[in-house]
Amino acid sequence: MGDTIETGADASVSLRFVDGSRLLLTPNTRITLTGMVLFGKTGMAQTILDLHRGSIDTRVAKQEKPAARYEIKSRPLNLSVRGTDFRAHVDDTDQVSRSEVLEGAVQASGAGNKTVAVKAGFGTLAAAGEPPRAPITLLPAPDLSRVPALIERPPLRIDLPATAGVESYHAQVFSDRSFSNLLLDGIFKGKAAKWTDLPDGHYMLRVRGIDQNGLEGLNADREFVLKARPEPPFVSAPLDGQKSYGPEAKLRWSTSMSAQSYHVQVSANPDFSALLADVPDLPKTEYAVTLAPGQYYWRIASITAGQDQGPYSDVQGFTQRKIPESPKMDAPQMSDKSLTFRWSAGDQGSQYQLQLARDPEFAQPIFDKVLTTNQIQIDRPKPGTYYLRIKTIDADGFAGPFGSVQILEVPGSKWWMLLLLVPLVPFAL
């Protein structure tokens, strides 16, 4: 006897005693096994241990015979039981000991030989040199019904409910329903429990609130599956809220090192209840889908060489729109000092880029402006041949193509009414 067991910051230990009792040491805990006696083949046992710091969860097998006992000692508080499920904690910063009873009853004794009987659903605490407090009702188990049964995103994040009287939460993840293999453990003051990494698999979540006395409440358990790998690739375009132009949408994403192929889905519904495209085993990082103008949603998943498909990416909603058409121009209006252009108005918020040049390639336009109205008056240019073109820029800044180049003849005589506006044809003119 006298063996000491100590756990580190990311470690835990589960012990099973000969009488069937179980003990779980959570991280940063230190105990000494000061007394362990088995009374032959009677099945009776005496187990005595010192809790120096940290926390333990213990489930004590029912002790039928008077010689059998199970005790946990600490400097402020000693606990004696005969079959129960309870927790004990020692805070080595202020030497306060706490205990919470989940099943059965515990006899808690402290300074002055004062003993308090603590029943299930209650807890007590004592500082060094002080007697234990009268039993305090434990916080109820938190509601974990909103924790999803399937979690598909790392790092692991568990949203915690707002509960009256809760100062913080103690959250744990176990490998199974035996609650003997503790994988993750933490105290969280925020609205969520967060851990950096956990392999895919089936797990048990256990959460309890901590009150102003530092007593931990009743447990709430929730089974969940983590299936976060292979992770989906990063989406490139169209991103959520963006617009796509033309008769088809070009979906693009990054290359995932863990993926051999990809699974793309497109729908007009955000819940993907009806699919417009469902394409598995895409080897490339781009897919073009023909779509009429409207609102659409898409998502993508990675598939490994072993045909293991991971979760889909976050849904990306986008709008498919027609390419803005070039407006139809009216015949220019010319005076002896000015030249006025008018054209058909586009959709609300549209702008128009108008160019006028001496060469059909528009290498050096003499007029090049983006306009918010569907007409413009400029000074009459010098006599000669000019080339004119216009395009529409929609309210989101997407520019359509220039329309057909027009030839504009500005006469040198007062007979400028002979102005011609005709489509550009191969230069035989």
Residue, then its C-alpha position, 0 to 999 in steps of 0.5 A: m500500500g501507499d502507491t500514488i497515482e497521478t494524472g497529467a493535464d491530458a490524462s485520466v486513469s480508470l481503476r476497478f477494485v476487487d469488490g467491483s467498485r470503480l474509480l475514475l481519476t480526471p486530469n491533474t489529479r493525485i491520489t494515494l492508495t493508503g489501505m486496501v484489504l480483501f477479507g479472504k473469499t468473503g467478497m468484503a473489502q476495505t478501500i481507503l485512499d487519500l485525495h491530494r488534489g483534482s477530481i475523482d468519479t467513483r461508483v462504489a459496489k454495495q457494501e453488505k457486511p459491517a467490516a466492508r467500507y470505502e473511504i476517501k480522505s482529504r485534508p478538509l473532508n473525509l467521505s465514507v460510503r457503503g454503496t453509492d455513486f459520487r464525486a470528490h474534488v480537492d482544489d489545491t489552491d485554496q484547499v477546499s474539498r467538495s463532494e456531490v452524491l448522485e446515488g445512495a448516500v455519503q457520510a462527510s466529516g470534517a473539523g470538529n468531528k462534525t458529520v453530515a449525511v449527504k443524500a443523492g442530489f445534494g453536495t457539500l464542501a469544506a475548507a481546511g479547518e472547517p466543518p462540512r456545510a449542510p447539504i446543498t441541492l445540486l444543479p439539474a442536468p442541463d438540456l443537451s437535446r440540441v446537441p446534434a447526433l451527427i457532428e461533421r466539422p472539426p474542431l469539436r464544438i458543443d454548444l451549451p445551454a443557458t441555465a439559471g445558476v450555472e457559473s460554468y460547465h464541466a464537459q467530458v467525452f467518453s469512448d462508450r456508455s461505460f464511462s470508464n475511458l475518458l478522452l476529453d475533459g474541460i471546464f468551460k465558462g463560455k457558451a460552448a465546449k471546444w476541443t481541437d481534435l478527436p478522431d471520427g467515431h461514436y462517443m458519449l458526451r457528459v455535461r454538468g453545470i457548476d454552481q457558485n459554490g463550485l459544486e458540480g450538478l447532475n450529469a446529462d449524457r448524449e451520444f453522438v457520432l463524429k464524421a468529419r473526415p475526409e474534410p470537404p475541399f475549400v469552395s472557390a466559386p461561386l461563394d455564398g451570396q455571389k452571382s453567376y452569369g450566363p447559361e451555365a454556372k462554373l463550380r470550382w473548388s480547391t484540391s484536397m490532399s485526402a481526396q481522390s474524387y469529389h461529390v457535387q450536388v446542386s439544388a434549387n432548395p437549400d435543404f437539397s430535397a430535390l436535386l438538379a445535379d448529383v455528380p459523384d466521383l468527379p476527378k477534377t476541381e471544376y464542374a459546369v452545370t446549365l441553369a436558367p436564371g434563378q436562385y440555386y444552392w450547391r455543396i461538395a464532399s471529398i471521397t478517398a481512394g477507399q470510397d469513404q465520403g466525408p461530410y458536405s461543405d457548407v451550403q453555398g447559395f448563389t444567383q444565376r443571371k443572364i449576361p447583361e445585353s448591350p442596349k439598343m441605340d437610337a439615331p444620334q442627334m446632332s446640332d452645330k455644337s453638340l452630339t446627343f446619344r440615347w439608348s434603351a434603359g436597362d434594369q434598375g441600377s444599370q450603368y453604361q460604358l460608352q466609347l467613341a474612337r477614330d479607329p475600329e479597335f478603340a485603341q485610343p478612345i476620344f470618349d470613354k465614360v461609365l454613365t448612370t443615365n441612358q443618354i449623354q450630350i457631348d461637344r460635336p467632334k471634328p468632321g470625320t469617321y468615328y466608331l461607337r460602341i456601348k455595353t451594360i454594367d448591371a447593378d452588381g458591377f458585372a459588365g456585359p459585352f460591347g454591342s456591335v460597333q457603329i460607324l458615325e460620320v460627322p460631315g464637314s459642311k452644314w449639311w450634317m443632317l446627312l449623318l449616318l449610323v450603320p452597323l460596322v461591316p468589313f472595311a471595304l467602306 
